[in-house]
Amino acid sequence: MPFQALQMVGHAVEAVCPDKRAGEQVRTAVHDCDGAQTYSEKPGHNFTLNANFAEVRAEDYDALVIPGGRASEYVRLNAKVIEIARHFADANKPITAVCHGAQVLIAAGVLVGRSCAAYPAVGPDVERVGGRYADISIDQAHVDGNLVTAPAWPAHPAWLSNFLKLLGTKIEL
């Protein structure tokens, strides 16, 4: 899970959700590529938020992580989420999105002239808004300047590795 991985290497990470406060939980789902024509959805875990969405000020943060899955369908309808995504794009701060997370970037109108990986079903939407869909393997990541994207959770190692490089994170063994 990127939340824990980023903390593990020393980053302060705040997880928020519209209309939720620190200590509240959101349900997660696991989208799996198991031979169906599209993904299958299985219940995930209840994830505890550690910050209040209403108090988020985008200018106070160094980077934006947009998770995948169904949450993107929901959060992209929130005006403040769109404002946050636009802030990061306009300020050229690091942004990362996996799977359906590109839906937030699409709704924010920040993919014009950019290339972006996403779950394949989101690819036509990337192109409709003036972006270029990066059709890559499900376990790979794509980098376009300050933007790191990936098609699905099997790409977490490549996605996190590229995002950590963008953040300038040094890991010494």
Z-matrix of the N, CA and C atoms (Angstrom, degrees):
N
C 1 1.448
C 2 1.533 1 108.40
N 3 1.306 2 117.97 1 125.23
C 4 1.467 3 121.01 2 -177.80
C 5 1.532 4 114.09 3 -56.25
N 6 1.319 5 118.34 4 -34.21
C 7 1.466 6 121.47 5 179.55
C 8 1.520 7 110.40 6 -55.38
N 9 1.325 8 116.57 7 -50.05
C 10 1.460 9 120.65 8 -179.40
C 11 1.524 10 111.56 9 -72.88
N 12 1.321 11 117.92 10 -39.00
C 13 1.464 12 120.78 11 -178.21
C 14 1.524 13 111.46 12 -62.54
N 15 1.310 14 117.58 13 -42.00
C 16 1.465 15 120.76 14 179.09
C 17 1.525 16 111.00 15 -66.65
N 18 1.325 17 117.38 16 -38.09
C 19 1.457 18 120.50 17 175.65
C 20 1.524 19 111.05 18 -65.82
N 21 1.324 20 116.16 19 -39.43
C 22 1.459 21 121.34 20 -177.98
C 23 1.523 22 111.85 21 -57.44
N 24 1.330 23 117.23 22 -34.40
C 25 1.468 24 119.77 23 -178.30
C 26 1.533 25 111.99 24 -96.15
N 27 1.333 26 116.91 25 12.13
C 28 1.454 27 120.26 26 170.47
C 29 1.511 28 117.91 27 104.18
N 30 1.315 29 118.49 28 2.96
C 31 1.463 30 119.70 29 179.50
C 32 1.525 31 110.67 30 -85.13
N 33 1.313 32 116.73 31 141.90
C 34 1.463 33 121.93 32 170.99
C 35 1.525 34 106.23 33 -81.19
N 36 1.316 35 116.71 34 126.14
C 37 1.459 36 121.49 35 -175.38
C 38 1.520 37 109.12 36 -125.49
N 39 1.315 38 116.54 37 129.26
C 40 1.453 39 121.08 38 174.52
C 41 1.516 40 108.67 39 -115.86
N 42 1.325 41 115.61 40 127.88
C 43 1.467 42 122.07 41 178.61
C 44 1.517 43 108.34 42 -105.97
N 45 1.333 44 115.36 43 126.18
C 46 1.459 45 121.09 44 -177.81
C 47 1.532 46 110.07 45 -133.27
N 48 1.317 47 114.98 46 164.18
C 49 1.458 48 122.36 47 176.42
C 50 1.523 49 107.66 48 -150.39
N 51 1.345 50 117.48 49 138.56
C 52 1.469 51 119.22 50 178.51
C 53 1.534 52 111.58 51 -51.37
N 54 1.318 53 114.14 52 139.24
C 55 1.466 54 122.76 53 177.03
C 56 1.528 55 113.29 54 65.91
N 57 1.326 56 117.60 55 19.91
C 58 1.469 57 121.67 56 179.39
C 59 1.523 58 109.85 57 -127.81
N 60 1.349 59 113.69 58 154.68
C 61 1.464 60 120.77 59 179.60
C 62 1.524 61 110.21 60 -118.78
N 63 1.320 62 116.30 61 164.98
C 64 1.460 63 121.84 62 175.89
C 65 1.524 64 109.29 63 -54.44
N 66 1.311 65 115.85 64 137.64
C 67 1.459 66 121.40 65 179.85
C 68 1.518 67 113.21 66 94.78
N 69 1.319 68 116.66 67 -21.82
C 70 1.466 69 119.22 68 176.42
C 71 1.526 70 108.85 69 -79.61
N 72 1.294 71 115.40 70 161.11
C 73 1.461 72 120.06 71 -178.51
C 74 1.514 73 111.44 72 -114.26
N 75 1.320 74 114.21 73 153.70
C 76 1.461 75 121.93 74 170.67
C 77 1.523 76 106.63 75 -122.20
N 78 1.303 77 115.48 76 144.86
C 79 1.461 78 119.81 77 177.04
C 80 1.519 79 108.67 78 -81.03
N 81 1.307 80 115.71 79 143.96
C 82 1.452 81 119.89 80 176.22
C 83 1.530 82 108.70 81 -116.79
N 84 1.312 83 114.19 82 164.28
C 85 1.459 84 120.72 83 176.75
C 86 1.524 85 107.81 84 -135.20
N 87 1.304 86 115.51 85 151.74
C 88 1.449 87 121.15 86 176.55
C 89 1.525 88 107.54 87 -106.62
N 90 1.295 89 116.08 88 120.51
C 91 1.462 90 121.14 89 174.49
C 92 1.513 91 106.97 90 -94.59
N 93 1.304 92 116.02 91 123.09
C 94 1.450 93 120.17 92 -175.96
C 95 1.516 94 110.94 93 -119.09
N 96 1.288 95 115.84 94 142.98
C 97 1.465 96 122.81 95 177.86
C 98 1.521 97 106.38 96 -98.40
N 99 1.320 98 116.14 97 88.67
C 100 1.463 99 120.53 98 -171.21
C 101 1.525 100 113.46 99 -120.00
N 102 1.321 101 116.30 100 31.43
C 103 1.451 102 119.80 101 174.66
C 104 1.514 103 115.14 102 99.11
N 105 1.313 104 118.45 103 -8.73
C 106 1.460 105 121.05 104 175.99
C 107 1.526 106 108.56 105 -72.25
N 108 1.326 107 116.79 106 167.81
C 109 1.466 108 119.12 107 179.47
C 110 1.523 109 111.54 108 -65.29
N 111 1.304 110 116.64 109 -25.73
C 112 1.463 111 122.00 110 173.19
C 113 1.525 112 106.08 111 -132.84
N 114 1.295 113 119.13 112 -165.49
C 115 1.456 114 120.76 113 179.44
C 116 1.524 115 110.46 114 -77.49
N 117 1.314 116 115.82 115 159.31
C 118 1.460 117 120.86 116 169.82
C 119 1.527 118 106.53 117 -104.43
N 120 1.305 119 115.60 118 153.20
C 121 1.463 120 119.56 119 -178.51
C 122 1.517 121 109.64 120 -115.37
N 123 1.331 122 114.98 121 129.60
C 124 1.453 123 121.91 122 178.60
C 125 1.525 124 108.03 123 -123.86
N 126 1.324 125 118.06 124 148.71
C 127 1.465 126 119.28 125 177.68
C 128 1.518 127 111.15 126 -60.28
N 129 1.321 128 115.98 127 136.89
C 130 1.455 129 121.42 128 174.65
C 131 1.514 130 108.76 129 -96.88
N 132 1.314 131 115.96 130 -142.22
C 133 1.462 132 120.13 131 178.12
C 134 1.525 133 109.32 132 -111.97
N 135 1.313 134 115.92 133 167.73
C 136 1.460 135 120.63 134 173.90
C 137 1.526 136 107.01 135 -85.85
N 138 1.321 137 115.61 136 119.42
C 139 1.460 138 122.56 137 -174.16
C 140 1.524 139 108.94 138 -99.10
N 141 1.319 140 117.37 139 126.33
C 142 1.458 141 121.92 140 -179.11
C 143 1.523 142 110.15 141 -87.23
N 144 1.315 143 116.36 142 125.45
C 145 1.465 144 122.37 143 178.59
C 146 1.529 145 109.25 144 -76.97
N 147 1.325 146 116.14 145 150.32
C 148 1.465 147 118.81 146 -177.97
C 149 1.525 148 113.64 147 -121.20
N 150 1.324 149 117.19 148 11.61
C 151 1.471 150 121.14 149 176.75
C 152 1.527 151 108.74 150 -151.68
N 153 1.320 152 115.19 151 163.96
C 154 1.465 153 121.46 152 -178.28
C 155 1.517 154 110.66 153 -96.31
N 156 1.320 155 117.15 154 122.20
C 157 1.460 156 121.52 155 -178.83
C 158 1.528 157 111.01 156 -57.26
N 159 1.312 158 117.62 157 -42.33
C 160 1.471 159 121.66 158 -176.63
C 161 1.524 160 112.40 159 -60.45
N 162 1.328 161 117.77 160 -22.80
C 163 1.463 162 121.76 161 -176.83
C 164 1.531 163 113.45 162 -96.72
N 165 1.315 164 117.78 163 -2.76
C 166 1.463 165 121.02 164 -177.28
C 167 1.523 166 110.54 165 -67.32
N 168 1.330 167 114.87 166 129.51
C 169 1.468 168 122.62 167 172.42
C 170 1.524 169 105.86 168 -121.52
N 171 1.318 170 116.59 169 110.12
C 172 1.467 171 121.87 170 -173.63
C 173 1.523 172 112.37 171 -52.63
N 174 1.309 173 117.71 172 -35.66
C 175 1.462 174 120.64 173 -177.65
C 176 1.530 175 112.66 174 -66.00
N 177 1.332 176 117.79 175 -14.47
C 178 1.462 177 121.62 176 178.82
C 179 1.526 178 113.33 177 -84.60
N 180 1.331 179 117.53 178 -3.52
C 181 1.461 180 121.33 179 -173.78
C 182 1.522 181 111.02 180 -115.43
N 183 1.333 182 115.10 181 150.64
C 184 1.462 183 121.83 182 -179.20
C 185 1.519 184 113.62 183 -91.21
N 186 1.333 185 117.22 184 -25.04
C 187 1.465 186 120.70 185 -174.80
C 188 1.525 187 109.59 186 -153.32
N 189 1.323 188 114.74 187 161.55
C 190 1.460 189 121.71 188 -179.52
C 191 1.515 190 109.54 189 -126.97
N 192 1.331 191 116.38 190 127.30
C 193 1.462 192 122.89 191 174.72
C 194 1.522 193 107.40 192 -111.78
N 195 1.333 194 115.83 193 123.77
C 196 1.462 195 121.08 194 177.50
C 197 1.521 196 107.18 195 -112.03
N 198 1.335 197 117.02 196 109.97
C 199 1.459 198 119.04 197 -178.80
C 200 1.520 199 111.54 198 -72.17
N 201 1.297 200 115.16 199 166.32
C 202 1.460 201 119.97 200 -179.92
C 203 1.512 202 112.12 201 -92.52
N 204 1.308 203 113.52 202 -162.32
C 205 1.456 204 119.52 203 178.47
C 206 1.507 205 112.98 204 82.25
N 207 1.300 206 114.26 205 -167.97
C 208 1.454 207 121.31 206 -175.11
C 209 1.516 208 115.02 207 -66.80
N 210 1.319 209 117.38 208 -21.53
C 211 1.465 210 120.08 209 -177.80
C 212 1.524 211 111.51 210 -55.49
N 213 1.311 212 116.54 211 -35.49
C 214 1.469 213 120.31 212 -177.53
C 215 1.525 214 111.90 213 -60.64
N 216 1.327 215 116.62 214 -36.96
C 217 1.468 216 120.14 215 177.28
C 218 1.526 217 110.37 216 -58.27
N 219 1.314 218 115.33 217 -39.95
C 220 1.461 219 121.80 218 -177.30
C 221 1.528 220 112.44 219 -78.30
N 222 1.328 221 117.26 220 -53.32
C 223 1.457 222 119.59 221 -171.88
C 224 1.523 223 112.81 222 -68.58
N 225 1.330 224 118.61 223 -25.09
C 226 1.473 225 120.10 224 179.86
C 227 1.522 226 112.21 225 -67.74
N 228 1.319 227 117.54 226 -11.77
C 229 1.463 228 121.66 227 177.60
C 230 1.521 229 112.34 228 -84.92
N 231 1.316 230 117.18 229 -6.20
C 232 1.456 231 122.27 230 -177.59
C 233 1.533 232 109.60 231 -94.04
N 234 1.318 233 116.79 232 123.63
C 235 1.470 234 121.83 233 -176.63
C 236 1.529 235 112.02 234 -59.43
N 237 1.334 236 117.58 235 -36.39
C 238 1.464 237 119.67 236 -178.62
C 239 1.537 238 110.52 237 -69.47
N 240 1.324 239 118.09 238 -35.28
C 241 1.467 240 121.00 239 176.60
C 242 1.527 241 109.36 240 -61.10
N 243 1.319 242 116.10 241 -44.26
C 244 1.466 243 120.88 242 179.52
C 245 1.529 244 110.07 243 -63.81
N 246 1.317 245 116.64 244 -42.65
C 247 1.473 246 121.41 245 177.93
C 248 1.531 247 110.74 246 -60.30
N 249 1.328 248 117.15 247 -41.47
C 250 1.465 249 121.58 248 179.28
C 251 1.525 250 110.23 249 -63.97
N 252 1.325 251 117.12 250 -47.60
C 253 1.471 252 120.33 251 179.85
C 254 1.522 253 110.68 252 -60.53
N 255 1.319 254 117.50 253 -41.18
C 256 1.474 255 120.71 254 179.02
C 257 1.522 256 111.16 255 -65.15
N 258 1.335 257 117.21 256 -38.54
C 259 1.461 258 120.18 257 178.14
C 260 1.521 259 110.52 258 -58.09
N 261 1.321 260 116.82 259 -48.87
C 262 1.464 261 120.47 260 -178.02
C 263 1.520 262 111.37 261 -64.07
N 264 1.329 263 116.84 262 -39.77
C 265 1.470 264 120.05 263 179.04
C 266 1.534 265 110.31 264 -66.99
N 267 1.324 266 116.86 265 -46.90
C 268 1.468 267 120.52 266 -178.60
C 269 1.528 268 112.15 267 -64.78
N 270 1.328 269 116.61 268 -34.61
C 271 1.466 270 121.20 269 -179.37
C 272 1.532 271 112.07 270 -86.12
N 273 1.320 272 117.16 271 -0.88
C 274 1.466 273 123.19 272 -179.00
C 275 1.533 274 111.89 273 56.38
N 276 1.329 275 115.79 274 35.53
C 277 1.458 276 121.58 275 175.47
C 278 1.531 277 108.72 276 -84.14
N 279 1.328 278 117.80 277 156.29
C 280 1.463 279 120.41 278 179.27
C 281 1.533 280 112.49 279 -59.34
N 282 1.329 281 114.65 280 133.28
C 283 1.461 282 122.91 281 176.72
C 284 1.522 283 106.94 282 -131.14
N 285 1.311 284 116.18 283 138.75
C 286 1.459 285 119.80 284 173.43
C 287 1.518 286 109.40 285 -136.78
N 288 1.321 287 114.75 286 143.07
C 289 1.463 288 121.21 287 178.86
C 290 1.517 289 108.47 288 -144.44
N 291 1.309 290 115.51 289 143.75
C 292 1.458 291 120.63 290 178.24
C 293 1.524 292 108.58 291 -126.20
N 294 1.313 293 115.98 292 146.54
C 295 1.461 294 123.48 293 172.72
C 296 1.532 295 111.56 294 60.57
N 297 1.334 296 116.75 295 -120.56
C 298 1.465 297 121.40 296 180.00
C 299 1.529 298 112.52 297 -79.94
N 300 1.329 299 118.31 298 -0.66
C 301 1.463 300 121.67 299 177.85
C 302 1.523 301 112.15 300 -57.49
N 303 1.323 302 117.34 301 -25.79
C 304 1.467 303 121.09 302 177.59
C 305 1.519 304 111.67 303 -60.55
N 306 1.340 305 117.81 304 -21.96
C 307 1.463 306 119.90 305 178.09
C 308 1.527 307 111.79 306 -60.08
N 309 1.318 308 117.31 307 -32.35
C 310 1.465 309 120.66 308 177.02
C 311 1.527 310 109.65 309 -67.67
N 312 1.329 311 116.44 310 -43.53
C 313 1.464 312 120.43 311 179.11
C 314 1.523 313 111.17 312 -65.71
N 315 1.320 314 116.98 313 -36.71
C 316 1.464 315 121.87 314 176.53
C 317 1.524 316 109.61 315 -62.57
N 318 1.334 317 116.21 316 -50.04
C 319 1.467 318 120.75 317 -178.86
C 320 1.529 319 111.69 318 -62.57
N 321 1.329 320 116.30 319 -31.53
C 322 1.468 321 120.39 320 -180.00
C 323 1.526 322 112.04 321 -79.48
N 324 1.322 323 117.23 322 -10.80
C 325 1.464 324 120.54 323 178.54
C 326 1.515 325 113.70 324 70.92
N 327 1.331 326 117.30 325 31.59
C 328 1.468 327 119.50 326 -175.07
C 329 1.528 328 113.70 327 -107.50
N 330 1.325 329 117.56 328 10.24
C 331 1.463 330 119.85 329 -178.73
C 332 1.523 331 113.91 330 -101.79
N 333 1.314 332 117.96 331 2.08
C 334 1.468 333 120.10 332 179.25
C 335 1.526 334 109.27 333 -58.70
N 336 1.333 335 115.69 334 122.59
C 337 1.460 336 120.79 335 179.49
C 338 1.511 337 114.70 336 76.07
N 339 1.321 338 118.06 337 4.76
C 340 1.469 339 122.65 338 -178.62
C 341 1.517 340 109.69 339 -107.38
N 342 1.326 341 116.64 340 157.52
C 343 1.457 342 120.59 341 172.16
C 344 1.515 343 108.78 342 -106.53
N 345 1.323 344 114.58 343 146.88
C 346 1.455 345 119.99 344 -170.99
C 347 1.524 346 109.83 345 -153.50
N 348 1.322 347 117.18 346 133.10
C 349 1.459 348 122.04 347 170.10
C 350 1.524 349 107.63 348 -89.85
N 351 1.310 350 115.84 349 155.70
C 352 1.462 351 121.72 350 179.28
C 353 1.518 352 107.51 351 -167.10
N 354 1.310 353 116.06 352 173.79
C 355 1.454 354 118.62 353 172.04
C 356 1.529 355 106.73 354 -57.43
N 357 1.330 356 119.09 355 137.04
C 358 1.468 357 121.19 356 -172.63
C 359 1.533 358 115.09 357 -51.29
N 360 1.324 359 118.29 358 -33.71
C 361 1.463 360 120.39 359 179.90
C 362 1.526 361 112.46 360 -66.39
N 363 1.330 362 117.60 361 -17.55
C 364 1.463 363 122.23 362 179.32
C 365 1.535 364 110.72 363 -91.13
N 366 1.327 365 117.08 364 -14.99
C 367 1.460 366 121.67 365 -178.40
C 368 1.519 367 114.74 366 -51.61
N 369 1.346 368 119.50 367 -48.17
C 370 1.468 369 119.09 368 178.86
C 371 1.530 370 113.06 369 -59.77
N 372 1.320 371 116.91 370 -32.24
C 373 1.469 372 120.23 371 179.36
C 374 1.523 373 110.97 372 -69.83
N 375 1.346 374 116.18 373 -38.49
C 376 1.472 375 120.26 374 176.20
C 377 1.530 376 109.13 375 -57.70
N 378 1.318 377 116.09 376 -45.61
C 379 1.468 378 120.24 377 -177.96
C 380 1.530 379 112.65 378 -70.74
N 381 1.328 380 117.70 379 -34.19
C 382 1.479 381 120.54 380 179.51
C 383 1.522 382 112.76 381 -63.85
N 384 1.325 383 117.09 382 -26.33
C 385 1.471 384 119.62 383 -179.13
C 386 1.517 385 112.30 384 -97.21
N 387 1.336 386 117.23 385 11.16
C 388 1.459 387 119.98 386 175.77
C 389 1.504 388 115.31 387 94.38
N 390 1.325 389 117.31 388 12.52
C 391 1.459 390 121.09 389 175.57
C 392 1.513 391 110.38 390 -97.58
N 393 1.317 392 115.56 391 175.02
C 394 1.461 393 120.93 392 174.89
C 395 1.519 394 107.62 393 -115.74
N 396 1.325 395 115.79 394 121.68
C 397 1.455 396 121.23 395 179.33
C 398 1.523 397 109.39 396 -76.32
N 399 1.326 398 116.31 397 123.92
C 400 1.461 399 122.16 398 177.20
C 401 1.522 400 108.16 399 -91.10
N 402 1.312 401 115.99 400 103.29
C 403 1.465 402 122.34 401 -177.69
C 404 1.521 403 108.65 402 -85.67
N 405 1.326 404 115.51 403 91.35
C 406 1.463 405 121.42 404 -175.83
C 407 1.525 406 109.89 405 -117.83
N 408 1.313 407 115.64 406 168.91
C 409 1.462 408 121.50 407 177.73
C 410 1.523 409 109.97 408 -59.95
N 411 1.314 410 115.64 409 149.00
C 412 1.463 411 122.17 410 -175.83
C 413 1.531 412 113.37 411 -62.08
N 414 1.332 413 116.93 412 -16.69
C 415 1.463 414 120.05 413 -179.64
C 416 1.528 415 112.98 414 -107.87
N 417 1.322 416 116.90 415 16.75
C 418 1.463 417 122.16 416 -179.35
C 419 1.525 418 110.72 417 -113.18
N 420 1.313 419 116.13 418 166.82
C 421 1.462 420 122.71 419 177.08
C 422 1.524 421 108.69 420 -124.14
N 423 1.316 422 115.86 421 158.67
C 424 1.462 423 122.19 422 -179.54
C 425 1.528 424 108.27 423 -125.99
N 426 1.329 425 116.29 424 136.76
C 427 1.467 426 121.50 425 179.48
C 428 1.520 427 109.00 426 -118.98
N 429 1.324 428 116.27 427 130.39
C 430 1.463 429 123.43 428 173.35
C 431 1.525 430 106.68 429 -135.05
N 432 1.323 431 115.81 430 93.68
C 433 1.472 432 120.15 431 -178.72
C 434 1.510 433 111.30 432 62.57
N 435 1.328 434 116.75 433 -119.23
C 436 1.463 435 122.38 434 -178.26
C 437 1.523 436 113.04 435 -86.06
N 438 1.335 437 117.65 436 7.68
C 439 1.453 438 122.37 437 -174.03
C 440 1.536 439 110.82 438 -114.84
N 441 1.337 440 115.79 439 123.04
C 442 1.463 441 122.19 440 175.45
C 443 1.519 442 107.08 441 -117.25
N 444 1.353 443 116.34 442 124.65
C 445 1.456 444 120.25 443 -178.00
C 446 1.524 445 110.23 444 -134.33
N 447 1.326 446 114.79 445 161.00
C 448 1.465 447 120.63 446 180.00
C 449 1.526 448 109.25 447 -152.03
N 450 1.349 449 116.55 448 155.58
C 451 1.456 450 120.54 449 -176.02
C 452 1.531 451 115.82 450 -74.79
N 453 1.326 452 119.08 451 -31.47
C 454 1.463 453 120.21 452 -175.35
C 455 1.524 454 109.75 453 -169.54
N 456 1.326 455 115.80 454 175.93
C 457 1.463 456 121.09 455 -175.02
C 458 1.530 457 114.97 456 -59.10
N 459 1.341 458 121.50 457 -27.64
C 460 1.467 459 117.46 458 176.52
C 461 1.538 460 113.05 459 -60.21
N 462 1.314 461 117.26 460 -15.28
C 463 1.462 462 121.88 461 179.16
C 464 1.524 463 112.88 462 -87.89
N 465 1.321 464 118.97 463 1.85
C 466 1.466 465 119.61 464 -176.98
C 467 1.530 466 113.53 465 -49.38
N 468 1.341 467 121.04 466 -45.77
C 469 1.466 468 118.45 467 179.67
C 470 1.538 469 112.96 468 -59.69
N 471 1.320 470 117.73 469 -47.70
C 472 1.475 471 120.88 470 -179.78
C 473 1.522 472 110.71 471 -68.20
N 474 1.302 473 116.88 472 -40.69
C 475 1.458 474 123.30 473 -178.39
C 476 1.529 475 110.25 474 -63.81
N 477 1.328 476 116.68 475 -49.49
C 478 1.464 477 120.07 476 179.60
C 479 1.525 478 111.44 477 -66.11
N 480 1.316 479 117.58 478 -40.41
C 481 1.462 480 120.87 479 178.68
C 482 1.524 481 111.18 480 -57.96
N 483 1.329 482 116.52 481 -47.72
C 484 1.468 483 120.54 482 179.29
C 485 1.522 484 112.11 483 -67.43
N 486 1.315 485 117.48 484 -37.60
C 487 1.464 486 120.54 485 179.00
C 488 1.525 487 110.54 486 -66.96
N 489 1.335 488 117.19 487 -41.10
C 490 1.467 489 120.22 488 178.03
C 491 1.519 490 111.23 489 -62.95
N 492 1.332 491 117.84 490 -37.85
C 493 1.474 492 120.89 491 175.34
C 494 1.518 493 110.02 492 -61.37
N 495 1.323 494 116.92 493 -44.36
C 496 1.458 495 121.81 494 179.89
C 497 1.536 496 110.84 495 -61.80
N 498 1.334 497 115.84 496 -36.75
C 499 1.469 498 120.45 497 178.71
C 500 1.518 499 112.58 498 -76.05
N 501 1.330 500 116.55 499 -13.17
C 502 1.465 501 120.36 500 -177.56
C 503 1.510 502 113.38 501 79.65
N 504 1.317 503 116.13 502 20.16
C 505 1.459 504 121.52 503 -179.38
C 506 1.519 505 110.35 504 -72.38
N 507 1.310 506 116.02 505 129.83
C 508 1.462 507 122.45 506 177.96
C 509 1.527 508 108.45 507 -107.16
N 510 1.308 509 116.20 508 127.69
C 511 1.459 510 121.26 509 176.50
C 512 1.521 511 106.74 510 -117.06
N 513 1.316 512 115.30 511 122.29
C 514 1.461 513 120.21 512 -179.75
C 515 1.510 514 109.60 513 -109.76
N 516 1.308 515 115.72 514 136.10
C 517 1.461 516 120.78 515 178.94
C 518 1.512 517 110.84 516 -103.38
